[in-house]
Amino acid sequence: MAEHLSQSELDYPFKLLEYFNGFRISKVIFSACELGVFDLLLQSQKPVSAAEVAQNLGTSGDGMERLLDVLVGIEILEVEHTEGTAYYSSTDVANLYLAKSSPKSLHDMIIYQSQTIYPLWNTMVDAVREGKNQNEKTFGLSSEDIFSAIYRSDEEMLKFMGLMNSTWVIDGHDVVTAFDLSGFKSVLDLGGCSGGLARELAKVYPASAVTVLDLPNVVQVAKRHFSEGDAAVHFQEGDFFDGDIPAADLYILARIIHDWKEDKCLQLLKKNHSCCPPGGGVLLVESLLFENRRGPIMAQIFSLNMLVQTEGKEHPPSYYMQLLNRAGFQEVQVCRTGKSYDAILAVK
């Protein structure tokens, strides 16, 4: 790939220029979401002019027209011309994933990327130089307690929980069906946040009792904003590092191990091992790197994000296998879903 890229770019660096401008594309989508463009177009039920969009959303006509034109250029919107006026409408993809009212909306993920991740990535040079997260420089909060930064206000907690909920809307089903989990009759999702992944699991395995264990303030927000009146998932307040872990046949650690240093992760996995019965297990959900360090690019980007925001990193399957073995788990299986998150099942 590197050879192909270097050869094709010698005459004119098309691909490099595309990469250079990637942040601008992101901000176009982020801005449109924050302004409510996709919701307005979905509700309008017909193509709308830039002037109408601007008037409804309280923006300048010129600025909105430029924003809409870029969205057309990247094929997120459609445009048609009638009597010299451009009329804009959403594509099916925009309606499904970018409108806030869609059941598969990624709106909350986009808001978090725009308002939290984007400022953090502005400090990437410092993160690489120092080898630590940049919460102090970005938000004025200690780099030692990462979740004090992530949950630095009720508003920020809600944004993060929205991000997690969006994640499992598109990735949850593939993760919970990566292995046959029907044999585990009680499942405890440790740090399950909004309950998004737990709900996906309960849909596939209705005979299993599914519980989310998280910090008291997280559980209260989850019940207020994300429970959806779903009695299939129960919430329990607790701290899986410092408190007791209830007994369960299967423990889920989804996007947990990648947050922390190895000694803390090993301590948690040993705790899981001691609590689960023979034949019980743990399901890790992470974005797995290739062993040869050549991708996947999404996992590599996630690992850089762990540098700038947490104290952990992403790893290849071999790392998780040896970590689980050290914790006492013997039978370890790996499943790549082909999407953002993969699954590792280990049995006691």
C-alpha positions in Angstrom: 0.0 0.0 0.0 2.8 2.4 0.9 4.6 1.7 -2.4 1.3 2.2 -4.3 0.6 5.5 -2.5 4.1 6.9 -3.1 4.0 6.0 -6.9 0.6 7.4 -7.5 1.3 10.6 -5.6 4.5 11.6 -7.4 2.8 13.6 -10.2 0.2 15.2 -7.9 -0.5 14.4 -4.2 -4.2 13.8 -4.5 -4.3 11.4 -1.5 -2.1 13.5 0.7 -4.3 16.5 0.1 -7.4 14.5 0.9 -5.8 13.5 4.2 -4.7 17.1 4.9 -8.3 18.2 4.5 -9.8 15.4 6.5 -10.3 17.6 9.5 -12.3 20.1 7.5 -14.7 17.4 6.3 -15.2 16.3 9.9 -16.0 19.9 10.9 -18.5 20.3 8.1 -20.5 17.2 9.3 -20.1 18.3 13.0 -21.3 21.8 12.3 -24.3 20.6 10.3 -25.3 18.3 13.2 -24.9 21.0 15.8 -26.9 23.5 13.7 -29.7 21.0 13.2 -29.4 20.8 9.4 -30.2 17.1 9.0 -33.2 17.2 11.4 -34.7 20.2 9.5 -34.3 18.5 6.1 -35.8 15.2 7.4 -38.8 17.1 8.8 -39.3 19.2 5.7 -40.4 16.2 3.5 -39.3 18.2 0.4 -36.2 19.9 -1.0 -35.4 23.2 0.7 -33.4 26.3 -0.4 -30.4 27.5 1.5 -32.3 30.6 2.3 -35.1 28.6 3.9 -32.7 26.5 5.9 -30.8 29.6 7.1 -34.0 31.3 8.1 -35.2 28.3 10.1 -31.9 27.7 11.8 -31.0 31.4 12.4 -27.8 31.4 10.3 -26.5 33.6 7.5 -27.7 32.6 4.0 -24.3 32.7 2.5 -22.7 30.6 5.2 -25.4 28.0 5.1 -25.3 27.8 1.3 -21.5 27.0 1.4 -22.0 24.4 4.1 -24.8 22.7 2.2 -22.7 22.7 -1.0 -19.9 20.8 0.7 -22.4 18.3 2.1 -23.5 17.8 -1.5 -19.9 17.4 -2.6 -19.3 14.6 -0.1 -22.6 13.0 -1.1 -24.4 13.4 2.2 -27.0 15.7 0.7 -28.7 15.9 -2.7 -29.3 19.1 -4.7 -31.6 20.0 -7.6 -32.0 23.3 -9.5 -35.3 24.9 -10.3 -35.5 28.3 -12.0 -32.1 29.3 -10.9 -32.5 28.3 -7.2 -30.8 25.3 -5.6 -32.9 23.1 -3.4 -31.4 20.6 -0.9 -32.6 17.3 0.5 -31.1 14.5 2.6 -29.9 11.2 1.4 -31.1 8.0 3.0 -27.8 7.7 4.9 -28.2 11.2 6.3 -31.7 10.5 7.4 -30.7 7.2 9.0 -27.5 8.2 10.8 -27.3 12.0 11.1 -30.9 13.1 12.0 -31.3 13.1 15.8 -34.8 11.6 15.6 -33.6 8.4 13.8 -33.5 5.2 15.9 -30.0 4.6 14.4 -28.8 8.2 14.9 -25.1 8.9 15.5 -25.9 12.5 16.5 -24.7 12.1 20.1 -21.5 10.5 18.8 -20.9 13.4 16.5 -21.6 16.0 19.2 -19.0 14.3 21.5 -16.5 14.1 18.7 -16.9 17.8 17.9 -17.0 19.2 21.4 -14.7 16.9 23.4 -12.5 14.8 21.1 -11.7 17.6 18.6 -10.3 19.9 21.2 -8.2 17.1 22.7 -6.7 16.2 19.3 -5.6 19.8 19.0 -3.0 18.9 21.7 -1.8 15.8 19.9 1.8 17.1 19.5 2.0 17.5 23.3 0.5 14.1 23.9 3.1 12.4 21.6 6.0 14.4 23.2 4.9 13.7 26.8 3.4 10.3 26.4 0.3 11.1 28.5 -3.2 12.4 28.1 -4.0 16.1 27.7 -7.0 16.5 29.9 -5.2 19.1 32.0 -4.1 21.2 29.1 -7.5 20.9 27.3 -10.0 21.1 30.2 -7.9 22.2 33.2 -8.4 18.9 35.0 -6.0 16.4 36.4 -4.5 13.9 33.9 -4.4 11.2 36.7 -8.2 10.6 37.1 -9.4 10.2 33.6 -13.1 9.7 34.4 -13.1 12.9 36.5 -12.3 14.6 33.2 -14.8 12.6 31.1 -17.6 13.1 33.7 -16.5 16.7 34.6 -20.1 18.0 34.6 -23.6 16.6 34.2 -23.7 17.9 30.7 -20.4 16.2 29.8 -21.5 12.9 31.4 -24.6 13.0 29.3 -22.6 13.6 26.1 -20.3 10.7 26.9 -23.2 8.4 27.6 -24.8 9.5 24.4 -21.6 8.6 22.5 -21.6 5.1 24.1 -25.3 4.6 23.3 -24.7 5.6 19.6 -21.7 3.2 19.4 -23.8 0.2 20.4 -26.7 1.2 18.1 -24.5 0.3 15.1 -21.9 -2.1 16.6 -23.8 -3.8 19.5 -25.6 -6.6 17.5 -22.4 -7.8 15.8 -20.5 -7.9 19.1 -23.2 -9.9 21.1 -23.6 -12.4 18.2 -19.8 -12.9 17.6 -20.2 -16.0 19.9 -23.2 -18.0 21.1 -23.7 -16.6 24.5 -27.0 -18.4 25.2 -25.4 -20.7 27.7 -24.7 -17.8 30.1 -27.9 -17.3 32.1 -26.7 -14.3 34.1 -24.7 -11.5 32.4 -23.2 -8.5 34.1 -22.0 -5.6 31.9 -19.3 -3.9 34.0 -19.2 -0.2 33.3 -22.1 -0.6 30.9 -22.9 3.1 31.0 -26.2 3.9 29.2 -27.1 0.2 28.9 -26.9 0.3 25.1 -24.8 -2.9 24.7 -26.8 -4.7 27.4 -30.1 -3.9 25.5 -28.7 -5.4 22.4 -27.6 -8.5 24.3 -31.1 -8.8 25.9 -32.8 -8.7 22.5 -30.7 -11.6 21.2 -30.7 -13.7 24.4 -34.1 -13.0 26.1 -33.7 -15.9 28.5 -30.6 -14.4 30.1 -30.8 -12.0 33.0 -28.8 -8.9 32.0 -27.5 -6.3 34.5 -25.5 -3.1 34.1 -23.1 -2.3 36.9 -21.8 1.3 37.0 -21.1 4.2 39.3 -24.2 5.6 41.1 -24.3 8.9 39.2 -24.0 7.1 35.9 -26.8 4.7 36.8 -29.1 7.5 37.7 -28.5 9.3 34.4 -28.9 6.1 32.5 -32.3 5.5 34.1 -33.4 9.1 33.4 -32.3 9.4 29.8 -31.5 6.0 28.3 -33.6 3.3 29.9 -36.4 3.5 27.2 -38.7 1.8 29.7 -37.0 -1.5 29.0 -37.5 -4.0 31.8 -35.1 -6.5 30.1 -32.0 -4.7 31.5 -31.5 -4.0 35.2 -29.1 -1.4 36.6 -27.0 -1.8 39.7 -24.9 0.9 41.4 -21.3 -0.1 42.1 -17.6 0.3 41.5 -16.0 -2.7 39.8 -12.5 -1.6 40.7 -12.9 -0.7 44.4 -16.2 -2.4 45.3 -17.6 -5.9 45.2 -18.6 -7.5 41.9 -21.8 -9.6 42.1 -21.7 -13.2 40.9 -22.6 -13.8 37.2 -22.0 -16.4 34.6 -20.6 -13.9 32.1 -18.9 -10.6 32.7 -18.7 -8.0 29.9 -15.9 -5.5 29.7 -16.7 -3.4 26.7 -14.3 -0.6 25.9 -12.9 -0.9 29.4 -9.5 -2.6 29.2 -8.3 0.0 26.6 -8.7 2.8 29.1 -6.2 1.6 31.7 -2.6 0.5 32.3 -1.8 -3.2 32.3 -1.5 -3.7 36.1 -5.0 -2.3 36.7 -6.5 -4.4 33.9 -4.9 -7.5 35.2 -6.3 -6.8 38.7 -9.8 -6.4 37.3 -9.6 -9.6 35.2 -8.4 -11.6 38.2 -11.3 -10.2 40.1 -13.7 -11.3 37.4 -12.1 -14.8 37.4 -12.5 -15.2 41.1 -16.2 -14.2 41.0 -17.4 -16.3 38.0 -18.2 -20.0 38.4 -16.5 -22.8 36.5 -17.7 -22.6 32.9 -18.3 -18.9 33.4 -16.4 -16.3 31.5 -15.6 -12.8 30.4 -16.4 -11.1 27.1 -14.0 -8.3 26.1 -15.1 -5.8 23.5 -12.3 -3.8 22.0 -11.0 -2.5 18.6 -8.3 -5.1 17.8 -5.0 -4.1 16.1 -3.4 -6.4 13.6 -0.4 -8.3 14.9 1.8 -6.9 12.0 1.0 -3.3 12.9 -0.6 -2.5 9.5 -4.0 -1.6 10.7 -6.9 -1.5 10.9 -6.7 2.2 10.6 -9.7 2.8 12.8 -8.1 0.8 15.7 -4.8 2.7 15.2 -6.7 6.0 15.4 -8.5 4.8 18.5 -5.2 4.0 20.1 -4.0 7.5 19.5 -7.2 8.8 21.0 -6.5 6.6 24.1 -3.1 8.5 24.4 -4.7 11.9 24.3 -7.7 11.1 26.5 -6.9 8.1 28.8 -4.0 6.1 30.2 -4.5 3.1 28.0 -4.1 2.0 24.4 -5.5 -0.5 21.8 -3.8 -3.9 21.4 -3.7 -6.9 19.1 -5.4 -10.2 20.0 -2.1 -11.8 21.4 -2.0 -9.1 24.1 -5.5 -9.8 25.4 -4.9 -13.6 25.2 -1.8 -13.5 27.4 -3.5 -11.0 29.8 -6.5 -13.3 30.2 -4.3 -16.4 30.6 -2.4 -14.5 33.4 -5.7 -13.8 35.1 -6.6 -17.5 35.1 -8.8 -17.9 32.1 -7.8 -20.8 29.8 -10.1 -21.1 26.8 -9.8 -17.9 24.8 -11.5 -17.2 21.4 -11.2 -14.1 19.2 -13.7 -12.9 16.7 -13.1 -9.9 14.4 -16.5 -8.5 13.3 -15.1 -6.5 10.4 -16.5 -3.3 12.0 -15.3 -0.9 14.6 -15.3 -3.3 17.6 -14.3 -6.9 18.0 -15.0 -9.6 20.6 -12.8 -11.9 22.8 -14.5 -14.6 24.8 -12.5 -16.3 27.6 -13.9 -19.1 29.8 -12.9 -20.2 33.3 
